[in-house]
Structure formats: C-alpha cells, structure tokens
Amino acid sequence: MNPVARTPPNERRLHVGLAVAELLCVSAFAVELDRALAGNTLSWIYTVEWPFLGGYAVYAWRRFLREERGGDPANPVPELDDSTQRQLDAWNAYLDEVHHGRPGDSEEPPSRN
C-alpha cells in the first residue's frame, strides 16, 4: 500500500494556480525593484503592491483549499427552522419564476408573513 496519499485533481489545480501566481508576483516584484533602484520613483509603489498580491494569493489558496476539503468548520451553515425554510423556499421559487420569465406568473414577491 502506498503511504503517500494521492492529491485530488481539484487540489492539484489549486496548488498549480498558487505556484503560477507566486511566480508572477515574485518576478514582477524583482522587475519593479530593479526599475525603482534605477530611479523610477513610481516603481516603489509596485514593490509594495506585488508582495501584497502574493500574500493575497496565499490567503485565497488557503480558503479555496479549505472549501475543497469540506468547508470551513469555524463557520458552519446554520440550521433553519420550518418557518424560515418555507420563506426561503418561496423566495427561491419566486426568483426562479422571474429569471425564467414564465408567462402568467405573478410579478409580486412572496409575502414576508
């Protein structure tokens, strides 16, 4: 039995996406730093921006990876009571009617009672 677990394809895509994003951010940072040191003062702003975007890529990667692995246990989806679930179902049915443009359907949203 192979002790190394196989990485699911969707997770592999996330890892490749992060690698590409980080490579882009590091390369752009190096170019802008070179330009800033050569006297282009506007490039100093970009030397701050690219590491920030690289950090955001890591943040997004972690969020997407967590969702791919089964959601965020820190933020579980709340259970709805019967009344709220009925209202939600009625609202979703109304939105379905509006978006599909069925003739003869009511144009009034469901009541909130």
Secondary structure as UniProt FT lines:
FT   HELIX           9..37
FT   TURN            38..39
FT   TURN            41..42
FT   HELIX           43..68
FT   TURN            69..70
FT   TURN            73..74
FT   HELIX           82..100
FT   TURN            103..104
//
